[in-house]
């Protein structure tokens, strides 16, 4: 019989979980690349969003397109393009805002663990009307190692004052799921964004929408190592 553990907190990834950020990021990539006569189609951008850091993404793009532009110049231009686009409206994914509000009403500790830069995360949360909704916001600016390393999730749990095994992580990318799994969290894969990955082996549970999130997970807990029968 596997051991039942109590789940007390929820840690959200941002892009692809609280909002569908990838179309905006793809547009920012193409705004930068337009100056050099290039663009990323959906297939190429699908490689970029497989959980790579900004620097890794641009390294891959430079090599693929044969660009001689310095990496620092591309990354700086991309950073400004993203911030400019984030000044516009930001729409949450279905059920995102309602779920956060319900969890807050239940006094469930909440955090964000995002591989994006802090400026982007804060701008997106403001646009979503969710700034101030989380007890902890951990970004790529705060940790030494990006996903799939567990650093972001370990830091989020520490800031909430809970062991990671008491936390539910909601993720959408393979590297994010690997990071949450490595941290020891109960891992939920969300497949609601425009670039949705097939169900991944690291997921304990797969959801098509945050509207399907079962609040009883937080009261009933989850099984230990054998709990994956709930995944689909």
C-alpha positions, 0 to 999 in steps of 0.5 A, spaced: 500 500 500 502 506 497 503 512 503 498 517 502 500 524 503 497 531 504 497 536 499 496 543 501 499 548 496 499 549 489 505 552 485 503 554 478 507 555 472 505 562 468 506 561 460 501 555 458 498 555 465 495 561 467 495 564 460 497 562 453 503 566 452 506 563 447 503 566 441 506 573 444 513 570 445 513 567 438 510 574 435 516 577 439 521 572 436 518 574 429 519 582 430 526 581 432 527 576 426 524 581 421 530 586 421 534 580 418 529 577 413 527 571 417 521 568 421 519 562 425 513 558 423 509 554 428 514 548 427 520 551 428 517 555 434 515 548 437 522 547 438 524 553 441 518 552 447 520 545 449 522 549 455 529 552 453 531 558 456 531 565 452 539 564 451 538 557 449 532 559 444 536 564 441 542 560 440 538 554 437 535 560 432 542 563 430 544 556 428 538 554 424 538 561 421 545 562 420 545 569 423 552 572 425 548 577 429 551 577 436 547 573 441 547 579 446 544 584 441 538 578 439 536 577 446 536 585 448 532 586 442 527 580 444 527 582 451 524 589 449 519 586 444 516 582 449 515 588 454 512 592 449 507 586 447 506 585 454 503 592 455 497 590 451 491 586 454 493 579 457 487 574 457 487 568 462 486 561 460 479 558 461 478 557 469 485 560 471 483 566 474 477 563 477 481 557 480 486 562 483 480 566 486 477 559 489 484 557 492 485 564 495 478 564 498 480 557 501 486 560 504 491 555 500 498 557 499 499 559 492 506 560 488 508 562 481 514 558 478 516 561 472 522 560 467 521 567 464 525 573 467 522 577 473 520 583 469 516 579 464 512 575 469 510 581 473 508 584 467 504 578 465 501 578 472 499 585 472 495 584 465 492 578 468 489 582 474 493 577 478 499 581 481 499 580 489 495 573 488 501 569 490 504 568 496 511 567 492 513 568 485 519 565 483 522 567 476 529 565 472 532 571 475 532 568 482 535 561 481 542 558 478 539 553 474 533 553 469 528 547 468 528 541 468 532 543 474 528 543 480 531 549 483 524 554 481 520 549 484 524 548 490 525 555 491 517 556 491 516 551 496 521 554 501 518 561 500 511 558 502 514 554 508 512 548 506 516 541 503 515 540 496 512 534 497 506 537 500 505 541 493 501 541 487 505 543 481 501 545 474 505 545 468 505 544 461 512 543 458 516 537 458 522 540 462 517 544 467 514 537 468 521 534 469 523 540 474 516 539 478 517 531 478 525 532 480 522 537 486 518 531 489 511 535 487 505 532 485 505 534 478 499 536 474 500 537 466 495 542 463 494 541 455 490 548 454 495 552 451 495 553 443 502 549 443 500 543 447 504 537 448 502 530 448 501 527 455 508 526 459 510 520 463 512 525 469 505 527 470 501 524 475 494 527 472 493 530 465 488 536 465 485 539 458 483 545 462 483 548 469 476 548 469 477 541 471 481 542 477 479 537 482 479 541 489 478 535 493 486 533 491 487 538 497 483 535 502 484 528 500 491 528 498 494 523 493 498 517 493 505 516 493 509 513 488 504 509 485 499 514 484 500 515 477 493 511 475 490 517 475 494 520 469 491 519 462 
